[in-house]
Amino acid sequence: MSVGRPPGTYISDLRPSRVATVEGVIRELEPVREVETREGQRRKVRNGKLQDATGEISIALWGSEVNLAEVGDRIRIVEGWVSESRGRPQLSLGRSGKLERLGRSPSG
């Protein structure tokens, strides 16, 4: 690993069906909404966009995750799950991931 490179993966390198640790700034968050799961349960979900110097990826926050961060927050998603939604990569916390708030973006 080269000196100065942050731990984890850059957004431009994310591919579906992989676990990844990534840092970025939340640039967009939609309002919280409820959806029905395949099991017939109702769950909260909040979609948005996460950006780093290499690109942007859609994110999905589920259940109690929907209030963990706001637009302009710099976050790290540790062991997030990269899936595919509408033909494009999407990042969520999956079963074992976690979201860490690192502060506010200066351009926030």
C-alpha positions, 0 to 999 in steps of 0.5 A, spaced: 500 500 500 502 506 498 503 512 503 498 517 504 492 512 501 486 512 505 485 504 508 479 501 504 477 502 496 475 508 492 468 508 489 470 508 482 473 501 484 467 498 487 463 492 484 457 488 485 457 482 490 463 484 494 464 487 501 468 494 501 470 499 506 469 506 503 470 513 505 466 519 502 461 525 503 454 524 503 452 529 497 444 527 497 439 524 501 432 522 499 426 523 504 425 516 509 420 512 506 417 505 508 417 499 503 414 492 503 420 487 504 419 480 500 417 477 507 411 482 507 414 486 513 414 494 512 421 497 513 424 504 513 429 506 507 433 512 505 437 512 498 442 517 497 449 519 493 456 518 496 462 521 493 469 521 493 475 524 489 474 518 484 466 518 483 459 517 486 455 511 488 448 510 490 447 508 497 441 505 501 440 506 509 435 501 512 431 501 518 435 504 524 440 506 519 436 512 516 438 517 521 445 515 522 448 521 517 446 527 513 448 531 507 455 534 508 457 528 513 464 525 511 463 518 513 466 511 512 462 505 511 466 499 514 465 492 510 459 495 506 455 490 501 455 492 494 449 490 490 446 492 483 440 496 483 437 499 476 444 496 472 448 500 477 452 499 483 449 501 490 452 500 497 449 498 503 451 496 510 448 489 509 448 484 514 455 486 518 457 493 515 457 499 520 457 506 518 462 511 522 461 519 521 468 522 520 465 529 521 463 535 516 465 536 509 469 543 508 464 544 502 458 541 506 
